[in-house]
Amino acid sequence: MNTRKWTLEEKIGQLMILGFEGLSPEDPSIQKLAHQIRTHQVGGVIPYAYNITDSAQITHLNAFLQDQAPELPLIISVDQEGGKVQRLKADKGFLGFPTAEKVASLSPEEAHKIYLQMATELAKNGFNLDFAPCVDLNPESYLSPIIGELERSYSSNVDVVVKYAAIMMDALHQKGILNSIKHFPGHGSARGDTHKGFVDVAQDWQKRELLPFFELIKQGHVDTIMTAHVFNDHWDKKYPATFSAPTLQRLRDAGYEGVILSDDLHMTAIHKEYDAETAMVKALKAGNDMVIFSNYALAAAGVPNFKPDPDLPEKIIAAVKVSLAKGELTEARVEDAFARVKALKSKIKQ
């Protein structure tokens, strides 16, 4: 890792993972993104299904984007859990994988084989961070529309969730893929979908939903932890978990020193109430080290007239600098987040 002095603007840029439009390095939108990567305005990217046509195309695109990163490696992330949540789909020539719930019905050996195939495919296609595994618990009496109904939860049993999540994490590590356990402090009890709007879990959430996170932290294989946008006035009277400093502090109190990563700040639960610049400041202030802006209309399904913004990195950097000047955010908080991102990137093998 280079030890040269980083500017404040570059440090802020490294804290962002950005979604984008386009398929090819020749596309104007990707040319703009390439410039942002070269100038350290972006620390990572997240291709979605509309950025992917087949293996050759996405491998070429990911290699091009990675080549633009002049010093620190570019995080090239993806949502690849299996089932409904996988961007490398069988109908585009990829292997295709079962849901977490189905994997948990298999032997540990079979589960490891499946996840090793997944990790191999991700590495082959140029990805280095998988936003998985989902360690949300299913409640006993109902299924969350965005977790349980989609079979994204391994189980309602903490031990089963920890066991199969650890298998996935280990398989990803075998192929050099970073992991992200999600969605802290538990999304499985949510009766609504944060892609569509505000979700309050106060009546249903249980403390046991924290246990998979804390147990996996103890095991020492967690690379990043993704937050949930759910609201619970028992944790915080004002903010959803992503913006709640006391909620995220539970991770630090449990001994976790790695990157805390916000779920997509363009999701309706956040973006309907806060513009991107405000959301970035609130996320950093609460203790997130990296944030995701998907630039994806489907994620912001409940936000009227949402449009992707290719100029977002420049706007976010300017907004954070203003918040620093006003004293709303401290430079120490930016330094702390940047240090964690650098440490995370040091794990990426190129």
MOSULVEN-V593452 format. One record per backbone hydrogen bond with DSSP energy under -1.0 kcal/mol. CO is the residue of the C=O (numbers start at 1). NH is the residue of the N-H. If there is no record, write none. Layout:
((CO;NH) (CO;NH))
//
This chain:
((7;11) (8;12) (9;13) (10;14) (12;15) (13;16) (15;291) (16;43) (16;44) (17;293) (18;46) (24;27) (27;31) (28;32) (29;33) (30;34) (31;35) (32;36) (33;37) (34;38) (35;39) (36;41) (37;40) (43;75) (44;18) (45;77) (48;51) (49;52) (54;58) (55;59) (56;60) (57;61) (58;62) (59;63) (60;64) (61;65) (62;66) (63;67) (66;69) (75;45) (76;128) (76;129) (78;131) (79;87) (82;85) (84;86) (85;81) (85;82) (87;89) (89;92) (89;94) (90;93) (97;83) (99;103) (100;104) (102;105) (103;106) (107;111) (108;112) (109;113) (110;114) (111;115) (112;116) (113;117) (114;118) (115;119) (116;120) (117;121) (118;122) (119;123) (120;124) (121;125) (122;127) (123;126) (128;178) (129;78) (130;132) (132;180) (133;182) (144;149) (147;152) (148;151) (151;101) (155;138) (157;161) (158;162) (159;163) (160;164) (161;165) (162;166) (163;167) (164;168) (165;169) (166;170) (167;171) (168;172) (169;173) (170;174) (172;175) (172;177) (173;176) (178;130) (181;226) (182;135) (183;186) (184;228) (187;190) (193;196) (194;269) (199;231) (201;204) (201;205) (206;209) (207;210) (208;211) (210;214) (211;215) (212;216) (213;217) (214;218) (215;219) (223;259) (224;181) (225;261) (226;184) (230;241) (231;201) (232;235) (232;236) (240;243) (241;244) (244;248) (245;249) (247;250) (248;251) (249;253) (250;254) (251;256) (252;255) (259;225) (260;289) (260;290) (261;227) (264;267) (267;270) (267;271) (268;272) (270;273) (270;274) (275;279) (276;280) (277;281) (278;282) (279;283) (280;284) (281;285) (282;286) (283;288) (290;262) (291;17) (292;265) (293;19) (296;300) (298;301) (299;268) (300;303) (303;306) (309;312) (311;315) (312;316) (313;317) (314;318) (315;319) (316;320) (317;321) (318;322) (319;323) (320;324) (321;325) (322;326) (323;328) (323;329) (330;334) (331;335) (332;336) (333;337) (334;338) (335;339) (336;340) (337;341) (338;342) (339;343) (340;344) (341;345) (342;346) (344;347) (345;348))
//
